[in-house]
Amino acid sequence: PYVIVCNHQASLDLMGMVEVIPDRCVPIAKKELLYMGTVGWACWLSGIIFIDRHKREDAIDVISQTARTIRHENV
């Protein structure tokens, strides 16, 4: 397992990242994207994990839970 950190600066960067990221990779995004209309729905349906950057403990809990799932399912 590994972590890819991408800090894209424009919306066009997302298309490039989709081509480079491996198939079994699950993106993590800020929770604010969930409320951006069609983009939010598309992100939610594609399985993106959302974290709340304003609540540090909740964000850590979501990431820890995801890591446990990855280890348990040997992804």
C-alpha positions as a printed NumPy array, in Angstrom:
array([[  0.   ,   0.   ,   0.   ],
       [  1.057,   3.561,  -0.591],
       [ -0.257,   7.115,  -0.444],
       [ -0.233,   9.57 ,  -3.335],
       [ -0.575,  13.207,  -2.314],
       [ -1.798,  15.573,  -5.029],
       [ -2.287,  19.273,  -4.497],
       [ -3.857,  20.222,  -7.785],
       [ -4.076,  23.913,  -8.597],
       [ -6.671,  23.868, -11.4  ],
       [ -9.676,  21.782, -12.397],
       [ -7.789,  20.445, -15.433],
       [ -5.268,  18.752, -13.137],
       [ -7.957,  16.276, -12.113],
       [ -8.067,  14.755, -15.603],
       [ -4.331,  14.143, -15.528],
       [ -4.498,  12.616, -12.058],
       [ -7.214,  10.178, -13.169],
       [ -4.892,   8.834, -15.874],
       [ -1.925,   8.386, -13.512],
       [ -3.592,   7.041, -10.351],
       [ -3.735,   3.212, -10.136],
       [ -7.065,   1.353, -10.349],
       [ -7.218,   0.332,  -6.688],
       [ -6.511,   3.832,  -5.412],
       [ -9.233,   5.632,  -3.446],
       [ -9.065,   9.418,  -3.367],
       [ -9.635,  11.484,  -0.236],
       [-11.143,  14.949,  -0.665],
       [-12.252,  17.801,   1.522],
       [-15.864,  17.565,   2.642],
       [-16.737,  20.885,   1.005],
       [-16.611,  19.189,  -2.415],
       [-19.598,  17.079,  -1.406],
       [-21.804,  20.187,  -1.491],
       [-20.783,  21.379,  -4.98 ],
       [-23.858,  20.161,  -6.853],
       [-23.144,  17.781,  -9.71 ],
       [-19.445,  17.558,  -8.824],
       [-20.346,  16.487,  -5.287],
       [-22.712,  13.789,  -6.506],
       [-20.131,  12.48 ,  -8.983],
       [-17.457,  12.365,  -6.273],
       [-19.784,  10.595,  -3.834],
       [-20.888,   8.022,  -6.41 ],
       [-17.302,   7.304,  -7.437],
       [-16.354,   6.36 ,  -3.875],
       [-14.282,   9.338,  -2.787],
       [-13.681,   9.489,   0.971],
       [-14.537,  12.911,   2.378],
       [-12.798,  14.413,   5.399],
       [-13.736,  17.492,   7.387],
       [-10.595,  19.617,   7.546],
       [-12.098,  21.903,  10.195],
       [-12.606,  19.053,  12.691],
       [ -9.188,  17.502,  13.137],
       [-10.309,  14.582,  15.312],
       [-13.049,  13.576,  12.867],
       [-10.625,  13.718,   9.934],
       [ -8.108,  11.539,  11.786],
       [-10.882,   9.08 ,  12.673],
       [-12.027,   8.765,   9.038],
       [ -8.477,   8.236,   7.782],
       [ -7.732,   5.698,  10.557],
       [-10.917,   3.794,   9.775],
       [ -9.997,   3.739,   6.083],
       [ -6.507,   2.434,   6.905],
       [ -8.001,  -0.36 ,   9.036],
       [-10.328,  -1.341,   6.189],
       [ -7.422,  -1.384,   3.731],
       [ -5.397,  -3.652,   6.028],
       [ -8.348,  -5.919,   6.813],
       [ -9.33 ,  -6.419,   3.152],
       [ -5.675,  -6.578,   2.032],
       [ -6.227,  -3.968,  -0.652]])
